[in-house]
Amino acid sequence: MGRIIGNCHGILLLFQSPKRTFVVNPILKCWLRVPPLSISKEQIDLENRFTIVRVPHTAEFKLFFIDILEVLGAF
């Protein structure tokens, strides 16, 4: 289904292509497709911009996407 790019308490984050990323629970045999994201730059190294974490004291997980913007003359 894809390459594992994240793991948190048995929940896997799989990357197949810039428009195909999945969150998978192999124990319950279920998955969720992450919708395609509009990004500001070309899809360079997109697989390293996702992370999945568990919310403490709950059974919830959060998926984070990092978009990097370069502003000329900012520094």
Beta strands, then each sheet from edge to edge (+ up, - down):
strand 1: 3-8
strand 2: 11-17
strand 3: 20-25
strand 4: 30-34
strand 5: 50-54
strand 6: 61-65
sheet 1: 1+ 2- 3+ 4-
sheet 2: 5+ 6-
end
